[in-house]
Amino acid sequence: MMTLNIYLVYLGLVLLSLTMKKHYIEVISKNENKILKVVFTLLGWSILIYTLVAFIQTIGLSLGITLWLGYIALAIVLIAFAFTYIPKQSVKLSIALLVLTLIPIII
């Protein structure tokens, strides 16, 4: 279950980064969709808040916050590399990470 929370941290940050004009144009399309950007913002923040609460309930307050921030830092580095070197394939990377996350849960 912890791997799913780690993936959700990554997903929340990807959604928040897609609200930026530069990343939105590189990854999704040339035309900006204001409604989609608002949905990405709300969904990204709600996912991050959910994962923070899940980490705190699972591990405890101090260690949960620390681990959550550590995974945020790791996800930011991964997203930065993905958007820099393979912006069009970053959606495929997210789907591949989801599949890798769900394998231990299914088995």
C-alpha contacts under 8 A as a table, 3 or more apart, distances in Angstrom:
res1	aa1	res2	aa2	distance
1	M	4	L	5.29
1	M	5	N	6.66
1	M	105	I	7.05
2	M	5	N	5.08
2	M	6	I	6.30
3	T	6	I	4.99
3	T	7	Y	6.22
3	T	101	T	5.85
4	L	7	Y	5.06
4	L	8	L	6.14
4	L	101	T	5.92
4	L	102	L	7.23
5	N	8	L	4.94
5	N	9	V	6.28
5	N	51	T	5.79
5	N	54	A	7.45
5	N	55	F	7.74
6	I	9	V	5.16
6	I	10	Y	6.53
6	I	51	T	7.95
6	I	71	Y	6.72
7	Y	10	Y	5.03
7	Y	11	L	6.12
7	Y	97	L	7.27
7	Y	98	L	6.85
7	Y	101	T	6.86
8	L	11	L	4.84
8	L	12	G	5.95
8	L	47	I	6.52
8	L	48	L	7.35
8	L	51	T	6.85
9	V	12	G	5.21
9	V	13	L	6.33
9	V	47	I	7.09
9	V	48	L	5.84
9	V	51	T	6.50
9	V	71	Y	7.19
9	V	72	I	6.45
9	V	75	A	7.30
10	Y	13	L	5.28
10	Y	14	V	6.18
10	Y	72	I	7.21
10	Y	75	A	5.26
10	Y	76	I	7.79
10	Y	79	I	7.98
11	L	14	V	5.02
11	L	15	L	6.18
11	L	44	G	7.33
11	L	47	I	7.86
11	L	94	S	7.52
12	G	15	L	5.20
12	G	16	L	6.26
12	G	43	L	7.17
12	G	44	G	4.08
12	G	45	W	6.58
12	G	46	S	7.88
12	G	47	I	5.42
12	G	48	L	5.64
13	L	16	L	4.99
13	L	17	S	6.04
13	L	44	G	6.35
13	L	48	L	7.70
13	L	72	I	7.84
13	L	75	A	7.42
13	L	76	I	7.28
14	V	17	S	5.08
14	V	18	L	6.17
14	V	44	G	7.64
14	V	79	I	6.91
15	L	18	L	5.13
15	L	19	T	6.80
15	L	40	F	5.19
15	L	41	T	6.69
15	L	43	L	7.30
15	L	44	G	5.14
16	L	19	T	5.42
16	L	20	M	7.56
16	L	40	F	6.28
16	L	41	T	5.49
16	L	44	G	5.34
16	L	45	W	7.41
17	S	20	M	5.62
17	S	23	H	6.66
17	S	24	Y	7.94
18	L	21	K	7.34
18	L	23	H	5.40
18	L	24	Y	4.86
18	L	27	V	7.87
18	L	37	K	7.38
18	L	40	F	7.20
19	T	23	H	7.46
19	T	24	Y	6.37
19	T	37	K	5.09
19	T	38	V	7.61
19	T	40	F	6.46
19	T	41	T	6.44
20	M	23	H	5.64
20	M	24	Y	6.06
21	K	24	Y	5.12
21	K	25	I	6.14
21	K	32	E	7.52
22	K	25	I	5.46
22	K	26	E	6.35
23	H	26	E	5.08
23	H	27	V	5.94
23	H	83	F	7.28
24	Y	27	V	5.42
24	Y	28	I	5.48
24	Y	29	S	6.74
24	Y	30	K	7.90
24	Y	32	E	7.30
25	I	28	I	5.77
25	I	29	S	4.98
25	I	30	K	4.86
25	I	31	N	7.02
25	I	32	E	7.17
26	E	29	S	6.67
26	E	30	K	7.50
26	E	87	P	6.18
26	E	88	K	6.92
27	V	83	F	7.91
27	V	87	P	5.47
27	V	88	K	5.16
27	V	90	S	7.42
27	V	91	V	7.76
28	I	88	K	7.79
29	S	32	E	7.24
33	N	36	L	5.37
33	N	37	K	6.34
34	K	37	K	5.11
34	K	38	V	6.35
35	I	38	V	5.17
35	I	39	V	6.25
36	L	39	V	5.00
36	L	40	F	6.08
37	K	40	F	4.99
37	K	41	T	6.15
38	V	41	T	5.05
38	V	42	L	6.22
39	V	42	L	5.26
39	V	43	L	5.93
40	F	43	L	5.17
40	F	44	G	5.76
41	T	44	G	5.18
41	T	45	W	6.20
42	L	45	W	5.42
42	L	46	S	6.07
43	L	46	S	5.15
43	L	47	I	6.04
44	G	47	I	5.25
44	G	48	L	6.28
45	W	48	L	5.10
45	W	49	I	6.13
46	S	49	I	5.12
46	S	50	Y	6.05
47	I	50	Y	5.04
47	I	51	T	6.16
48	L	51	T	5.15
48	L	52	L	6.18
49	I	52	L	5.09
49	I	53	V	6.30
50	Y	53	V	5.21
50	Y	54	A	6.13
51	T	54	A	4.86
51	T	55	F	6.02
51	T	68	W	7.74
52	L	55	F	5.18
52	L	56	I	6.20
52	L	64	G	7.37
52	L	65	I	6.81
52	L	68	W	6.32
53	V	56	I	5.10
53	V	57	Q	6.11
54	A	57	Q	5.16
54	A	58	T	6.02
55	F	58	T	5.14
55	F	59	I	5.91
55	F	60	G	7.27
55	F	64	G	4.74
55	F	65	I	7.03
55	F	67	L	7.67
55	F	68	W	6.64
56	I	59	I	5.53
56	I	60	G	4.70
56	I	61	L	4.89
56	I	62	S	7.72
56	I	63	L	7.54
56	I	64	G	4.45
56	I	65	I	6.51
57	Q	60	G	5.77
57	Q	61	L	7.50
57	Q	64	G	7.70
58	T	64	G	7.36
59	I	63	L	6.24
59	I	64	G	5.25
60	G	63	L	5.78
60	G	64	G	5.32
61	L	64	G	5.22
61	L	65	I	6.17
62	S	65	I	5.47
62	S	66	T	6.25
63	L	66	T	5.04
63	L	67	L	5.97
64	G	67	L	5.23
64	G	68	W	5.97
65	I	68	W	5.03
65	I	69	L	6.15
66	T	69	L	5.26
66	T	70	G	6.21
67	L	70	G	4.95
67	L	71	Y	6.19
68	W	71	Y	5.21
68	W	72	I	6.17
69	L	72	I	4.91
69	L	73	A	6.25
70	G	73	A	5.13
70	G	74	L	6.32
71	Y	74	L	4.96
71	Y	75	A	6.00
72	I	75	A	5.07
72	I	76	I	6.09
73	A	76	I	5.13
73	A	77	V	6.45
74	L	77	V	5.30
74	L	78	L	6.38
75	A	78	L	5.02
75	A	79	I	6.01
76	I	79	I	5.09
76	I	80	A	5.97
77	V	80	A	5.09
77	V	81	F	6.27
78	L	81	F	5.30
78	L	82	A	6.12
79	I	82	A	4.98
79	I	83	F	5.95
80	A	83	F	5.32
80	A	84	T	5.99
81	F	84	T	5.11
81	F	85	Y	5.98
81	F	86	I	7.72
82	A	85	Y	5.54
82	A	86	I	5.15
82	A	87	P	5.94
82	A	89	Q	7.89
82	A	90	S	5.81
83	F	86	I	5.72
83	F	87	P	4.29
83	F	88	K	7.99
83	F	90	S	6.71
84	T	87	P	6.27
86	I	89	Q	5.37
86	I	90	S	6.17
87	P	90	S	5.31
88	K	91	V	6.90
89	Q	92	K	5.16
89	Q	93	L	6.24
90	S	93	L	4.79
90	S	94	S	6.18
91	V	94	S	5.08
91	V	95	I	6.41
92	K	95	I	5.10
92	K	96	A	6.13
93	L	96	A	5.02
93	L	97	L	6.12
94	S	97	L	5.11
94	S	98	L	6.23
95	I	98	L	5.00
95	I	99	V	6.35
96	A	99	V	5.15
96	A	100	L	6.27
97	L	100	L	5.01
97	L	101	T	6.02
98	L	101	T	4.96
98	L	102	L	6.19
99	V	102	L	5.18
99	V	103	I	6.28
100	L	103	I	5.42
100	L	104	P	7.77
101	T	104	P	6.69
101	T	105	I	7.49
102	L	105	I	5.15
102	L	106	I	6.14
103	I	106	I	5.29
103	I	107	I	6.16
104	P	107	I	5.21
